[in-house]
């Protein structure tokens, strides 16, 4: 159902609000005050130095309230400027301190001290104005007669005429006294633009203003600029930011009436439009019509991305500022909902495009980040899965510490946190004794720790193997019984044996072929893309080895030893070695082929690609690569013909466009049917798509083929 575009009418208004404004004649500032008060305006502006708050030694005048009014300051009938009139309401605060003689004797003090109590009060009131790009401060002197001096009572107001500001600007106003006895009063005044002024013809900067309207065009938005054919103006689309300059999107100088269509997928709450005539000192109109549009808010969250920067630091990337909070959760395999780790951790308010940190000691593929806005889950991503591999079959233990070194442990399960040890019927409760032994022996990985508790990830693989061993034992007993039965029925024995042989072959095929993935670590974004490819391949009947998931073994063994061991194991099992080429990998191979020696940086502790060149090249030079190696590259990143000629002796695939052929080359000789192969290719392509979009179109960068751009405006 299309969104009602009356929201745009609320933002822009077909019939702008009419403001009847008072006219002031003359360029001079002035001041006047309530009856009974006397006031005076200093001739020159003063420095804006509020100073510190000081204690009052008696009754003092302080500002209590600010009021503003818009007026016109006119030099001529048709040459006016918009001006802000400010009224400062004053009151008496404080009282006379009791004299020492009165405290001591309880009587009246020296009659000479009574005179100040009956004197008038004076105050110097400062008004401070800030409206980009100007700022100024003025000083008003106010005197209140003694008859009006009553503690806590308002004495009237003083009015200042007036502060000139640009149409459509935001004016910040402060008021305080010198010396300052209380906090500064503050008021923000948003000035209207030419569309909201009844006396538009009196303001010269409004005369040539293009009239801009926003309307619906199906699901899209249409910008209509009704100006004369000879009128030249500029149109600027940008994303407004809370702090700092706006992010530009598109700008073009246009002539005459225009109709420009915005694609509905490009609408976000902070998308604003600025238009101005191409004339000297012309006024610029700014409107942000999509701030309340529900579709714009949905588009903003669809385009938002969570990006992992280091082990502990990450960032929420989005075009617009938005209120949000984040927390960690634990995603167990099997499709159960991610369980928030609150408590012991807490929800943290986050700022868009600002680096944030979680107090983690180690990363884990099952740790995910949840982002909520207005108590609704908007984003959830397992940031560490790309670099550490797919979800592990681990159980999370929560340690809670109390006074006197008391501590308790529970295992996080879909049904809740199960205390250890426990007699419950859950899996963690049955394995509670073994999990506690693993924790004490150091087999669990500590993810978080503070004075109140800790989080531990304990592996469950070996216990899963024990369960499967019992299953296999039962299967063997059944097979023995079946064999005995077949021996008693010799006529059918041969047929059953043939069926059993076919089942064994199918089981071997389902085990999955081994694949060793080699790549050049050009940058962190490319590493995340490689991790996404490896994770997607793991979902197929493939056993993938990649250095991203073996950093500890790589550091302990060294890259050369690690690669030799992985290559030998992969080839012995009849697997394939995949060479994933990128611009960095092509440069490394070219330099090696030219010099015949190790390239600079070959001792990098986490770069298996550099280490692999010493034994990969002999396989290709001696003709042993066929059937053992395949090469691949990503579309738009590298063309297949850019791969060095030596490595093009094996099949080279461009991903994801040639995914079916690539997966077919990785399968065993008894490959699945073409239809099944296409389904698997579509599955891998869908898994790769978010990583490819993040790599080629980082958040905040306009995509190609958008609905707005040069040539999309049609003159009418």
ABEGO torsion letter per residue (X at the ends): XBBBAAAAAAAAEABBBBBBBBBBBEABBBBBBBBGBBBBBBABBBBBBAEBBBBBABBBBBBABBBBBBBBBBABAABBBBBBBBBBBBBBBEBBBBBAAAAAAGBBBBAAAAAAAABBBBBBBBBBBBBOABBBBBBBBBBBBAAABBBGBBAEBBBBOBBBBBBGBBBBBBBBBOBBABBBBBBBBBBBBAAABAAAAABAAAAABBBBBBBBBEABBBBBBBBBAABBBBBBBBBBBABEBBBBABBBBBBEBBBBBBBAAABBAABBBBBBBBBBGBBBBBBBAAAABAAAAAAAAAABBBBBABAABBBBBBABBBBBBBBBBBBBBGGBBBBBAOOABBBBBBBBGBBBBBBBABBBAABBBBBBBGGBBABBBBAAAAAAEBBBBBBBBBBBBBBGGBBBBBBBBAAEBBBOBBABABAAAAAAAAAAAAAAAGABBBABBBAAEBBBBBBAAAAAAAAAAAAAAAAAAAAAAAAAAAAABAAAAAAAAAAAAAAAAAAAAAAEBBBBBBBBBABAAAAAAAAAAAAAAAABBBBBBBAAAAAAAAAAAEAAAAAAAAAAAAAAAGBBBBBBBBAAAAAAAAAAAAAGBBBBGAABAABAAAAAAAAAAAAAAAGAABGABBBBBBBGABBAAABBAAAAABBBBBOAAAAAAAAAAABBABBBBAAAAAAAAAAAAAAAAAAAAAAABBBGBBBBGBABEBGABBBX
